């Protein structure tokens, strides 16, 4: 078996892992990316081909993070020579009293206003007239933020992968799950089926498989896992286009009633509109339990909502997909960005990112993670994303 030395090993070759490796390469750090599957796979949180870029959030620090991410998207688009963001705007609407995994409309308005981000308020009637929805309760309100976009996520990952391949100091290894992490003085010895690698520092970014890696360092993160469904509905009216959107509604019975959607795009079933439930009926226990087959009840609820509230679309999904996501159980901590807990040897040289919906921050998170692992700090304030060590669980 081969043994090589690196400045940084990045564990996880999804979108954020590759973005981190790209930034490490720009700084001429000798870096290795270990991906347990193949690159651009459909088995983790980088599955699928589209994501939403949006600025509305109920917290100012999250709005600021989205604003800070924009220049990094611009940089990626220049590098690839193609557009990665289809700028169609973000529409949030629904019951103004509802709080969901996405937040709350009124709180998002307050955060946007505090940071001078432009947006337009809407009544239910205006939402129906401008954005092709129907049969909305009169009490519904909304906001439209024009900088929202649909992310060509597959092209984003491919762009990052190609950029990493061009960096002389970055090495990529797929089909390389991490089997053991041994401490050798101030160094880490990483064992995979393909070799043993030695590094000064670790950047751990394996998406929902986070615990399978940090368990090797004798700690874990408390998370729940969703196998999320998506459905594609045929456009019966080719002239109809939707923005990216999210609807806030009260739950129906024991099941969620939150849905979100995308415009039709050239890179993903161009004559179809993607609509998805932002809930799961039954969370899965472990990432290994995920399936590529969507939950039929979730698809049924989604089809019912499309039929009742969207115009110009077929009423039955013709294509479907799934995506695996880990969600933090820590209150008010959607994204986790931190060093390993202090009781882990050499903890100051172990940086991790875990949980939450973060595709919209991909290139910016790469910068944050690279700075943290190389310098021990970043200019971006990660305080809202740190765990607080009481939430780490040791074995």
NORGI-V212873 format. One record per run of one state. SS is the DSSP state (~ for helix, > for strand, _ for the rest). FROM is the first residue (numbers start at 1). TO is the last residue. If there is no record, write none. Layout:
BEGIN
<<SS/FROM/TO> <SS/FROM/TO>>
END
This chain:
BEGIN
<<_/1/1> <>/2/11> <_/12/14> <~/15/26> <_/27/30> <>/31/34> <_/35/49> <>/50/53> <_/54/59> <~/60/80> <_/81/84> <>/85/86> <_/87/89> <>/90/94> <_/95/99> <>/100/100> <_/101/102> <>/103/103> <_/104/104> <~/105/114> <_/115/119> <>/120/123> <~/124/131> <_/132/132> <>/133/133> <_/134/140> <>/141/145> <_/146/148> <>/149/152> <~/153/166> <_/167/169> <>/170/173> <_/174/177> <>/178/184> <_/185/186> <>/187/192> <_/193/194> <>/195/204> <_/205/206> <~/207/217> <_/218/218> <>/219/221> <_/222/222> <>/223/235> <_/236/243> <>/244/248> <_/249/251> <>/252/252> <_/253/254> <>/255/255> <_/256/258> <>/259/261> <_/262/264> <>/265/265> <_/266/267> <>/268/268> <_/269/271> <>/272/277> <_/278/283> <>/284/284> <_/285/286> <~/287/289> <_/290/295> <~/296/309> <>/310/310> <_/311/312> <>/313/313> <_/314/318> <>/319/328> <_/329/335> <>/336/339> <_/340/346> <~/347/349> <>/350/354> <_/355/358> <~/359/375> <_/376/382> <~/383/385> <_/386/388> <~/389/391> <>/392/394> <_/395/395>>
END
